[in-house]
């Protein structure tokens, strides 16, 4: 229990379902995000599954379907660790609402992101044991949660391509930062798909299905799709819309702390940056004059594949730090859009325009 005079670790947007994120200064206090400060995104009630009765099923286009307990996983599969950043597709949505309302979505600031050391079993090892058949192109994941959606109760589901599923970084995780996975973050077993939006990292995993088509689950087939800025809910062609997979290059300012040096006024800036699909970062720059002049930031030393980079810099300032902006470039030479209008969409997904610091947001 927290002392009564101590603020809770997460600022909650909703309690049922549970959705919330940390204050930004707490988000970047360390390279690995402590579990209490890791954002929580749920569509339904958090299930509390019993490890003793838990089963994982692997079926579909396989030679040998699998029916596994937690003990079976521990006995037959190597346990490995992958450090990876997970980001909600709606991260930084609140900035887009400055241009037009976004109905029915959580108004995330830049806090819907976190980095953890995930321990678990490589998905590729289970698929090798099951024996993938010809014609398979996708691997679908189904959770054991229950969500009220369009008058029915459904589980959360998603899928990735077979190529991505067989990549060594994709895990079925049962630990987070060296500790057993909590119920909130998907215990006893969740998928971790580095480089992709968080919605592909299905929690409370119950079934893995190898198939020739993407998942037909509502959250894969309908919800997590992106539209052009001029498309409205009334004109949207859901079948033609692009399915969200890799996260785009992004950077955000989480701390702007003013200080004096001689007669000059300065601001210490700190934040995070990540590359397209979590490609390595090449450069982060900040500006205090709307992009006319840019100053490079320095990366903090901690780094790993599939993760963000934390950065910091000091910037001479003539006025209030509100309005200072950041942009990033990765090793694929992908960078960020200057304009919120260019990335606006009525679902508010994948905002990666330059991040402009506003004190109220920084104090979340």
N, C-alpha and C positions, 0 to 999 in steps of 0.2 A: 504494500500500500504506500502511496505517496503521502508525505506530510500535507496537512490541509492548506498550508501556505505556499505550497509548491505547485506550479502550473503543470498540468498533465503533459506527457511527452508529445501527444498528437493534438493538433487542432482539428476538431471533427466538423465535417460538412453534413453528414447524416449519421444517425446512430442505428437505424434499421432500414436498409443494410448499413453496416459499419464502413465508413469512408472517411479518411483523414490523413493528414500529413504533418510533418514537423515544422517548427519555425526554422527559417532559412539558415540562421547562424548555427543551429544545432545540426542541420542537415549536413554541413560540410566541416564539422568539428574533427573528422578523421576520414581517412581514405575509405575504410570500411564503415558502413552505416550501422551503428548499434541497433539491434532488433527493436528496442522501444521507439526508435526514431525513424524506422523504415515505414514509408507510406503504406496505407492499407486501401485496397480497392476491391470491393465486393459488390455483387449484384443481388445477393440473397443472404439469408441467415448463415452464419458460420456454423458448419456441422462439427460435432464432436464425435469422431470415429474411434472405435475401440481397437487398439493395435492387435489384440488377441484374435479378433474375428475378421480383421481386414483381409480382403482379397483383391488382387490385381489380375485382370484378364487381358490377354493379348489374342486377338482374333482377326478375322477378315481374310485377306489374300496371303495366307501363310500355310506352310506345310504342316505345322504342328501347333495348334492353339495352346496357350499357356494359361495356367491357373496357379497363381503364386501367392503365398503368404509373405509377411515380412521376414519370417525366419528363412523361407526359401530364397528370398533375395539376398539376405545376408550370407547364406551358406554357399550360393552358387555364382555370385557375381562380385567382381572386384569393386571396391569402394574407392572413388577418386574425388578430388576437389577441383572445382572450377570457380574462379573469382569472376563475377559478372555483374554488370549494372543492368537493372531492370527499370524501364520507364513506361509509365502509363501513356497511352496514345493521346489522352487529353491533357497532358502536362502543358502548362502555360496557356490554357484555354481562356482564362480570365482576361488576358490582354486582347483577345479577339472580340470580346464583348464590348470593347470600347467603340467598335465600328458598327455593330448590330447585335441585337439580342441572340443568344443561343439557347433555345428552349430545351428543358428536360435533361440537361447535362450538368455535371459537377463543375463549378467554376474554379478549377485548379489554378493555383499560381505555379511557380517553378519547383514546387516541393514534391511533385508526384514522381519521384525518382529515388533510387538508392542503390548502393553497391554492397554486396555481401560475398562471403566465401561460402559457396554451396557445396555440400558433400552429398554424394549419391552414386547411383549406378548408371553407367553410360547406356542410353537408350539403344545404341547400336548393338550392344552385347545381347540384349533381350531379343532384338529383331533377328540377330544371327541365329540364336537358338530356335526361334520360331520358324525361320526359313521363309524369306519373302519370295512370293511367287511372281512370275512374269505378268506384266500388266499393272503392277502396283506403281502408283505415282505419288500417293499422299499417305500421311499417317495422321489419324484423327485421335484426339484425346477427349475423354468424357469425364467430368467431375462427378462427385457424389453429393454435391450441394443441391438444393431445390430452390428454384426461382419462379416467382409468379410473372408470367410474360404472356400478354395477349390472351388472357383468360385461361391459360393452362399453366401447369407446374412442370418445369423443365430443368435439366441440369445445365451447367455451363459447359460449353464445348468449343473446341478449336481444332485446327489442323495445320500442318506444315508440309512442305514437299518432302518426298522420300529422301532426296539429296540432303536437305537440311537435317532431317531426322537421323541420318546416318553419320552426321558430322560429330567428331569426338567431343565437342564442347557441350552437346545437348545431354542433360542429365535428368534422371528421376531422383530428385533430391529429398533427403530425409533429415539433413542438418543444415543449419544456417549459422555462420560464424562460429563453428565448432560446437554448437549446442543443438539438441534435438529441435526439430522444426516445431513451432507453436501451432496451435489450432488456427489462429488468425492467418498465418502465412501458409497454411495448406497441409498440416499434419494429417495422417502420417507420411504422405508422399505427394510430391508435386512435380510438375515438369518445370525445367528451367531451360529456356531457349534464348541463349545470348544473342544480342544483335537485333532481335525482333521486339515488337511492341509487347508490353507486359501481358496483354490478353492472350497471347499464344502460350504463356507459361501457366498452364491450367493447374489450379490447386485442387486438393482432395481427389487426386487421380483415382479413378475406378476402372477405366477401360482404355485400351489402346487398340485401335482398329486400322489395319492396313487396307487401303482401298484404292480404286482407280480415279477417284474424284475427291475434291475437298469436302470437308465436313459440311453436312447439311444443318448443323446446329444453328440456331438463330444468331448467335454471337459471331459465327464465322460467315454465314451466308448472307447476313443482313446488317447487323449492327455496326461492325467495325469496317466501314467503307468510307472512302474519301471522294469528295466532289469538288468541281471547279468553283471558284468564287461566285460565279453568276448563277449557279444552280440553287434552287429553292426546294424545300420538301415537296412542294406541289409538282415541280418539274423533274424531280429526280428519277433517273433510270437506275434502279438498284442493281439490276443484273449487269449493266455495263460499267458500273462504278468500280474503281480500282480497290482491290482488297489490301488492307494494311498489313505490311510485313516488317521490313527493316525500318528502324528508326533513322531519321535524317540527322545530319550534323547539327549540333546545337550548343549553345553556351548560355549561361545565366549568371548574373551578379547576385550573390546572396548576402554579402556584407559590404556596406559602405560606411567607413568610420573616419570621421574628420579628425585632423590633428594639425598642429602648427609646427613649422620649422623655420626659425628665425621670424621674419616678417611675412612669410608666405603661408598660405593656407593650402593644405594638402588633404587628400582622401585616400585611405587604404581600401582597396577593392579586393574582394575575394569571391570566388565562385567555382563553378564546374563547367566542363566542356566535354563533349563526346562526339565521335566521328560517325559518319554515315554507316549504319550497320555495325557501329562501334569500331570502325576503322581507327587506327592510331591518329592522334592529334598531331598537327604540324605547327599551328600557331594560334594564339589568342591575342586579340587586340582590343583596346578600349579607346573611346573618344568622348570628349566633353563638349564638342562643338558641332554635333549633328553629322559627324562623318567627314568633316573637312580635313582633320588631322587625326591620325591614329598612333597610339603608343603600344608597343608590345608588352604583354604580360609574361611573367615567368611561371613555368610549371613547378609544382611541388614534386618532390622526388618519387613518391610512390606511383607505380604504374604496373599494369598487367594487361594481357590481351583481354578483349571483351569488356573493358571498363572505361569509366570516365577518367579524366585528369582534373585534379584540383589545381587552381591557379591563383596568383595574387599579383598585385602591382600597386605602386603609389603614383598618384596623379596630381600634379599641381592644379589648383582649382581657384577660379575667380569668384565662383558663386556656389550656391547650394548643390550638393551632389545629385539631386533629382535631375534626371535628363542625361546622366552618363550612360553610355551604351557599350555593349560588348558584341563582338562577332568572332567566329572561329573558322578555321580551315583545317581539313584533315589531309592525310597523305594521298587520298584519292582526288585531291584538289576540289572537293566539294565544300561549299561555303554557305552562308546564310543570306536570306533575302533581306534587303533593306526595309521592305514594306510589309506591314501587317495585311494590307489589302491584297497583296499578291498571294498570301497563304490562307486567307480567310476561307472558311467553309462552314456550312450550317450545322455540322456536327462538332466543329471546334477541334479537329484532330491535327496532330503533328505541326503545331505552331513552332516554326524555327526561324522566324524573323529576328533581326537584331533585338537583343533584350535590352530594354531601356529601364534603368533603375528608378523605382519610385519608393520613397521612404515608407509609405504605408504598407506596401507589399513586402519590403524587406523586414518589417517588424512582425510579420505573421508568425 
